Amino acid sequence: MLSPLFSIVIPTYNRANLIGKTLQSVLRQEFTDFEVIVVDDGSTDHTEAVVKSFVSEKLRYYKIPNGERAKARNFGIRQAKGKYITFVDSDDLLYPNYFQEAYQFLQRNPDSVFWALSYEMKNEKGKILFRQIHKGNIAQKLQFGNVLSCIGVFVKKEILLENPFNENRDLSGTEDYELWLRLASRYPLHGVSTICASMINHENRSVLEINVAKLIQRKDILISCISQDKLVQKFYGKQGLLNIEAHAYLYIALHLAIAKKRKKTYAYLYKAIRIRFSVITTYKFWAILKKLVWGR
């Protein structure tokens, strides 16, 4: 494909048992002007064989030395031929309307360079756990946590070449949030309310691996990065930056609650409250308390 409208970049690492379903969902699209770039981040399983079992002119496969997901995504961005780039992880699923909705959004908003489709999370049995609905200008919502994740986000290629993912391995898992904050301070961020994809909440999801020290380190690196970015500071202001830090502590508390580390969970809830007392009004705060009290 010489110049498709869209490129989708899929970083993967040892997901041979999952990436097949992801690729099937990507290749079964109503709108067909797109290419697929799979970047294998040094897998040691048979991921390569699974990917190469798909015969499609739309699909390109690259294998690089392990460098974590930010490096893999940046590599994929550089290989992309599309005008706009979107991302999906190798355990997520796209619905058939994914690129069609993105195309229709562009028809209505031809000057847009940064937008996000809505998505939902399901368990392995297909039960919907929650829906993340984006609507209108959603840039300010990012100060209350990463409502975007990576799934459903579209960015013009030139912008991503100028503003790549931060490849600091110690930031891995938060590198997308750091980039969205940077981009949102520079370009309008629009939301599309139609649900077009799903995350699958399986037991091997990387975000479910609890390492408190690394979570705290990621939070510290994130705060350091945005504190050094004058445009982020100007866009979100002092109160917005405090919200970002408080909700980073809530994120840590949530993972501690999942790991059933009660004392540490309460400690990080307290840290969040000290920074922004208003966190007690959020759904996330009460979900954490529910997890602590009832274990679910």
C-alpha positions, 0 to 999 in steps of 0.5 A: 500500500503506497499511502493509506489514510490510516496506519495502525501500530501494534507492539507485541511481546510474547503474545502468541496466544492472543495476537491472532484474535487481535489481527483478525479483528483489525483485518475485518474492517468495514473501511479498508484504506489502512495498513497494519504494522506489527512491531515484535519487541523481541518475543521469545515465543512463536509470535512471529509464526502467528503473525506470518500466518496472516496473508494480507497486503495490508500487514507488515511485520518487524522484529526488533530487540526488546526495548519496551512498548514506547520504543516499539511504537516509535519504530512503528510510527517511523515505518508507517505510510498512513496520514494518521496513526492509531494504536492497539495492543496485541490483546485488544479487539477492534470492532468492524466500525473502528476505521469507518468511525474515524473516517466519518469523524474526519469528514466532519472535522477535516482539520483535526489532528488528534482525536479518540474513539470510545471503547469498553472493557470486557472480561474473557467471557465477554461481559462488559466491565465498563465503558469509556465514552469520549465526547467533545473536547476532552483534553481537560479530562486528562488531569483526572487520569489517563482516560485514553489509554492507547486504544482508539487514539488517532494522531497525524503522523507528522505530529507523532514524529515531532512528539514521540513516546518517551522511551525511558523504560522506567516510565513503561506503562505510563508512557502513553499518558505522558504523551497524551498530556503533551499533545493535549497541551498543543493540539485540540483533543476531540472525543467520538462517543461511538464505541469501536473497540474493547480491551480484554481484562485477562489475567496476563494483562501487564497492568495487573502486575503489581510492583509498588516501587516501579509504580511510584517510580513511574509516577515520579518520572511522569510528574518530572516530565510534565513539570519540565514542559512549559506548555503542559504547565500553562495548559493545565495550570497549578491546580491541574498539575495537582490533580494529575499528581493526586490521581497518580496516587489514586492509580497506585492505591488501586493497584495496591488494593488489587494486590490486597495490600491494605495498609499501603493502599490507605497510605496512598489514598491519604497522599491523594487526599492531602494533595487534592481533597476533591478526590473523595468525590470520584468514582475511582476513590470509592471503587478502591474503598469498595475493594478494600472493604468487600474485596471486589 
